[in-house]
Amino acid sequence: MGGRLEEVEHALGHGPVDAGRLEQQQARDAGVRTVSIWTVCSRLRGIAFQCSPAQLKMLTEHRRGESDLVLRGGNWYLYATCDVPEPEQFDPAAFLGVDLGIVNIATTSDGDRHAGRHLNQVRHKNRRLRARLQKKGTKSAKRLLRKLSGREARFAADTNHRITKQLVTEAQRTCRGIALEDLGGIRDRVRLRKPQRVTLHSWSFAQLGGFVPYKATLAGVPVVFVDPRHTSQECSRCHHISRSNRPDQSTFLCTSCGFAEHADANAGRTIAQRGGVVWAVSHAADDAA
């Protein structure tokens, strides 16, 4: 929010904002982007705000109730609630399977890989910097630690948003649903070497898994969750399951039928197949009821 930051800070007294005292006013002319805020002192009018064209369209068409004014990192943000009607889900012709991993953040059954190398490099760099700052323990070091934490969280969230947007767009374009592994409790289940444990615990599986359903819902794309057991060891062609099918991290070579594929792509295909089964079973039960 522009030019009147000091005035807003003085009127609000740096305290929490009562949502009941804040009301967003949008002019009918979409070019006028201002808000009117009730404060303990007076009503402040004509305060400019910025947002993307898509956000402005959503605010204009679907905003409901009150908003919250939040001061974060020296900037003011308006958190507005929008009640967006859910489009009707289409009946998928098939499913786009998505395998989530550490080396490749997401790999689809089409073979598209979203590599996590850059994200992991940033996180390992930040981890080393965090260790040095914690060792110093000064006030300035603590301030830098807080900034570093927020920056890393925003970077990860932006990465997850970009990936999920691409996944949902592709599924919608091809009239497919999205199949994901049910990864609840993965942090407690898996056994990894220390460097991989650091990456696993610092990367928000839950966030990425949560972004897909809500974006898919807005696009009318069905989402199903499948049993994650043995998806990395099962052959997507003959369904033979064996640890020997994975000679290394990136290679899948079926010891039964000889099928060879990138390991994550094979897992994505297995997840897609399981997604089709879950969808068929659930809808058969609904029809029977």
N, C-alpha and C positions, 0 to 999 in steps of 0.2 A: 504494500500500500504506500502511495507516494506522499510527498511533501509535508504531511501534517503529523508525522510520527511523534514529535515532541508534544504536540497538543493532545494527542490521544493518550500518551503516557501520563501526562499531568492529570487529565480528567479521570483516568482509571486508577490512578494512585499506585500503579505497578501491582495491583492485586488481581485475583481471579475475576474473570468476567462472568456475571450472571447472564445466562442465555436469555432470560426473560427481559433483559434490558437492551438486547441487541436485535435490531430488525434490519434486514437487508431490503433496500429499496432499489428496484431496477426500473429505469425508464423504458417506455415502450420502444423507443428508438434504441436498437441494439448497439448503436455506436456510443451511447452514453453509459459508461461503466462507473457508477458511483454507488456508495452505500451511505446510509444514515444510521448513526449509532447512538443509542441511549446510554448515557453515562451517569455517574452519581452527581455530576455538576450540571450538565446540560445535554442537549441533543446536538450532536455534531453532524452536519449535513455536507453532502457533496464531496465525500472522501473517495478519491479515485482508487480503483483496484484493477488488477491485471489477471487475465486468464486466457486459455486457448479458445479458439472459436468453438470447438466441440464442447468444452466445459460451459461456455456461455450459453450455447444452445440447450444443454441439459438444465442449467439453472433457470432459463426462461420458461422451459416447458414442464419441468418436473419438480421444481423446488417445493418443499413442504415444511411447515413449521418454522422454528427459529434456527439461528445460527450461533456459532461460537467464534469468538475472536481470540486468537492464540498468538503469544509472542514467543518465537522460537529462533534462536541464533541471531538475534538482533533484527529480525523481520517479523512483520505482522501477517497472519494468515487467517482467512475466513473459512471455517469449516461449516459447510451448508449441507443439510440433509435433502436428498432428492429421492422421491418415490417413483422409480422407473418401472412401468409395467413390463412383465416378462413376456416375450414373444412365445408363441406356441412352438414346442420342440418338433422338429421334423423326424420322420422315421428313417434312421440311418441305413444307407445301403451297405455299409461296412464300418469298420472302426480304424482310427488312426492310433496305433499303439505308441506309447511314450515311455521309454526307459530312462529313469533318472540315475545319474551316477556322479562320480567325483572327477574323473578325468574329462569326461564329456557330461556336461550338466544335464542335457536332454538329448536323446537320440530317438528318432521316429522309426516306425515300421517301413517308411519309404527310404530309409537310409540317410536322412538329413541329420547331421550332428551339430549340436551347439556346444562348442568346445569350452571347457572351463579353465583352460590354461592361463589366460590373462587374469581372470578373476582369482584364481589360486595364487598367481604370482603377486598380485596386489595384497592379498591377505597374508601371505607369508612375509612380505616386506613390512606390512603394518604390525605383524606379530613381533618381529625383531625390534621395530621402533618402540612398540609398547613395552617390551621388556627393558629397554634402555631407560625409558621415561619412568617406569615404576622403580627402577633401581635408584634414580636420582631423587625422587620423592619431594621435589621442591613444589612450591605453589604454581609456578609457571609450567612445570612438567605435568601437574595434575590438570591444569587448564587444557594443555595440549592433548592429554589423554581423552578428555571429554570430547574435544573437537574431532579427534581421530575416530572415536567410537561412532559418532554421528555420521561422519563422512563415509565410513565403511558400510554402515547400515543403509545409507542412501544409495551407495554404489550397488550393493547387492540387490536392493529392491528394484532399482532401475533395470538391472540385468534380468531379473526375474520377470518384470513387466514386459520387457521386449521379447523375451522368449515365449511367454504365454500368449502374447498378442499374435505372434507368428503361427503358433500351433493352432489357435482358434480360427484364425483367418484361413489357414490351409484346410482345416476340417470343414469349415463352412463352405469353402469354394468347391470341395469335392463331395459334399453331401454325406460326410462321414461323422460318426460320433468320435469321442476321444476316450481311450481306455488308459487308465493309470494304475500303477501298483498301489495297494493300500499299505503305505509305509509308516503307519502309526507305530511308535515305539522303536523305530530303526536305530536310534542312538543307543538304546539299551541292548539291542539284539546282536548287532554285528561286532565282529572281532577284527581289528585292523592294526597295522603297525602305527607307531606313534605319529609320524608325519601325516598319515591318512586320517587318524583320529582327530587331529587338530583341524584338518580341513572339513571333516564330517560335522564336527560339533560347532564349527563357526559358520557353516553354510545352512541357511534356513530351508530345510526340506519342507517344513510345514507351510512356509510362506509361498513357495513355488507351487506346491500342491493345492494351496488355497486360492491362488490367483486364477488357476485354470477353470475351476467350476463357476466362479462368479462371472468371469469374462465370457465363458461358454453360455451361461444362462442368458446373458444380455444378447447373445447372438442366436439363441434358439438351438444351440448345439448340445446334444445329449452327452453326458459324461458318466462313465461307469468305473468302479474300482474293482480290481481283481486280486486274487490271492498271489502274493509275491514269491511264494516258495518255488525255488528251482527255475525261475524264469531265465536265469543266466546259464543254466546247465541243460535246458531242454532244447532239443532240435525243433525248429519251427517247421521242418519238412516232415520228418517221420515221428517226432515227439519222443524220441529216445532220450532219457535223462541219465547223465553221468558226469562226474567231475572231470573225467578224462576228456570230455568234449571241449574243455577250455585249456589248451596247452599254455596260453599266456593271457595277459590282461585284455588284449585287443583282438585275439583270434578265437573263432569258433570253428571247430572241425569235428563233425559228428563221427563217432567211432562205429556207428552202425551203418549209416547210409552213405557216409562220405561227404555230406553237404558241408560246404565251407562258406563263411560269411564273417563280416566284422561282428565281434561278439555283442556289441551294444545294439546293432541293427537286428541281429537274430533275436535278441531279447525283446526288442520292440515289436517284432512280428508275432512272437509268442504271446505278448500282452494283448495285441490286437485280436488274435484268435480267441483268447480267453474272454476278451470284452464282448465279442459276438455271442459267445455261449451265455455269459451273464445276462446280456440283454434279452436273448431268446427265452431263457428260463424265467426271468422276472416277468416278461410280458405274457408268457404262457400261463403263469400263475394268476396274473391279473385277469386274463380272458376266462380262466376257469372259475374265478370268483364272480 
